[in-house]
Every structure is written in structure tokens, then in C-alpha cells.
Amino acid sequence: MNTDGYAQYQQNQLLTASPAKLLLAAYDGAIRFCRIGAEKMREGKLDEQSTNINKALAIVCELLSTLREDVDPLLVARLKSLYTYVIEKLAHANLNNDLSSLEEATKILLQLREAWAEAERILQQQGNAEKAA
């Protein structure tokens, strides 16, 4: 397989993606790194565990830093609280080899991802209905 072509394809997908698709991709990445981190934790591979949990942490920190309070202050306050909690759980999991904290953080990320995916589906349906009218 031509990895250069595939990498270019992936880059183009991200560069042309809607904000909602980028948000879902960020959640997908964080969840993937959490799952890999959990796998490495179970295997006792601390370096790989730490690398992957740190990648998930970086994504959640980026999600936190991109919140815009001017859009919806109440929603932003709630998301800040959730993101901060997830960050704390990820850090605790990594420092203490605590699988339950890692699983809790992953569960929250999965729920947030599903909520945003559902919001995107609803917006698409509304857009399609408006176009048809």
C-alpha cells in the first residue's frame, strides 16, 4: 500500500472536514489512545501506557482550550468541568497505574462523543429538511 498517498488522503480529509467532523475525530483519537493505554497498562508496559495516556491527555487539553465562552457560557462551563475531570482521571490513572480511573475517563469521552455525533446528525437532518422545503 502506498502510505504516502494514504497520508495525503488523511490530511486532505482533515483539512476539508467540518468543525463537527474535526471534533468527532478528536474524540476518536482520545478514546483510541485511552484504549491502547489501558491495554498497555494490563500488559505492564509502562512506557507505552504513559505515551498513549499522554496523547489522550493532550487531545482533551486541546478540547478544553478551544472552548468559546461567548457562544454558550452554560454549556462551556459544563464542558470545562467534564474535561477537567477527565484530565484529572487520566493523570491519576497514568501516575498510579489505575485502570478504573482510565476506564472512567474513557467512558465519559465515549458519552461526549456520542452526544456530539447525535447533535451533528440532528443538524444534518434539519439542513436536509430545509433544502427539501
C-alpha positions in Angstrom: 0.0 0.0 0.0 1.2 3.5 -0.8 1.5 5.1 2.7 2.4 8.5 1.2 -0.8 8.6 -0.7 -2.8 7.4 2.3 -1.2 10.0 4.5 -2.1 12.7 1.9 -5.7 11.4 1.8 -6.0 11.6 5.6 -4.5 15.1 5.6 -7.0 16.2 2.9 -9.8 14.7 4.9 -8.9 16.7 8.0 -8.3 19.9 6.0 -11.7 19.8 4.4 -13.7 18.4 7.4 -16.5 20.4 9.0 -15.9 21.6 12.6 -18.2 18.8 13.8 -16.2 16.1 12.0 -13.0 17.5 13.5 -14.5 17.4 17.0 -15.5 13.8 16.5 -12.1 12.9 15.1 -10.5 14.5 18.3 -12.8 12.3 20.5 -12.0 9.3 18.4 -8.3 9.9 18.9 -8.6 10.4 22.6 -10.7 7.3 23.0 -8.3 5.2 20.9 -5.3 6.4 22.9 -7.2 5.6 26.2 -7.9 2.1 25.0 -4.4 1.5 23.9 -3.2 2.9 27.2 -5.4 0.5 29.1 -4.2 -2.4 27.0 -0.6 -1.4 27.8 -1.4 -1.0 31.5 -2.8 -4.5 31.6 0.4 -5.8 29.9 2.6 -3.9 32.3 4.2 -1.8 29.5 4.6 1.4 31.4 6.4 3.4 28.7 3.8 2.6 26.1 1.0 3.1 28.6 2.3 6.6 29.5 2.8 7.6 25.9 -0.7 6.7 24.9 -2.4 8.2 28.0 -0.3 11.4 27.5 -1.6 11.6 23.9 -5.2 11.3 25.2 -4.4 14.0 27.7 -3.1 16.3 25.0 -6.2 15.9 23.0 -8.5 16.6 26.0 -6.4 19.6 26.9 -6.8 20.9 23.3 -10.6 20.3 23.5 -10.6 22.3 26.7 -8.5 25.2 25.3 -10.8 25.6 22.3 -14.0 26.2 24.2 -15.6 29.6 23.4 -17.5 31.0 26.4 -19.1 33.7 24.1 -21.1 31.0 22.3 -22.9 29.3 25.2 -21.5 30.1 28.7 -23.6 27.4 30.5 -22.6 24.7 28.1 -18.9 25.8 28.2 -18.9 25.7 32.0 -20.3 22.2 32.0 -17.8 21.0 29.3 -14.9 22.6 31.2 -15.9 20.8 34.3 -16.1 17.5 32.4 -12.9 18.0 30.6 -11.1 18.9 33.8 -12.4 15.8 35.5 -11.3 13.7 32.6 -7.9 15.3 32.7 -7.6 14.5 36.4 -8.7 10.9 35.9 -6.2 10.4 33.1 -3.4 11.9 35.1 -4.3 9.8 38.1 -4.6 6.7 36.0 -1.1 7.3 34.5 0.6 8.1 37.7 -1.0 5.3 39.8 -1.5 2.6 37.2 -5.2 2.9 38.0 -7.2 1.1 35.3 -10.5 2.0 36.8 -9.7 5.8 36.5 -8.7 5.3 32.9 -11.8 3.3 32.1 -14.0 6.1 33.8 -12.3 8.7 31.7 -12.8 6.6 28.5 -16.5 6.1 29.4 -17.0 9.9 29.7 -15.2 10.6 26.4 -17.4 7.9 24.7 -20.6 9.5 26.1 -19.4 13.0 25.0 -18.5 11.7 21.5 -21.9 10.1 21.1 -23.7 13.3 22.2 -21.8 15.4 19.7 -22.4 12.8 17.0 -26.1 12.9 17.7 -26.1 16.7 17.6 -24.4 16.5 14.2 -27.0 14.0 12.9 -29.8 16.3 14.1 -28.3 19.3 12.4 -27.7 17.4 9.2 -31.4 16.2 9.2 -32.6 19.8 9.8 -30.3 21.0 7.0 -31.6 18.4 4.6 -35.2 19.2 5.5 -34.6 22.9 4.9 -33.1 22.1 1.5 -36.1 19.9 0.6 -38.6 22.6 1.6 
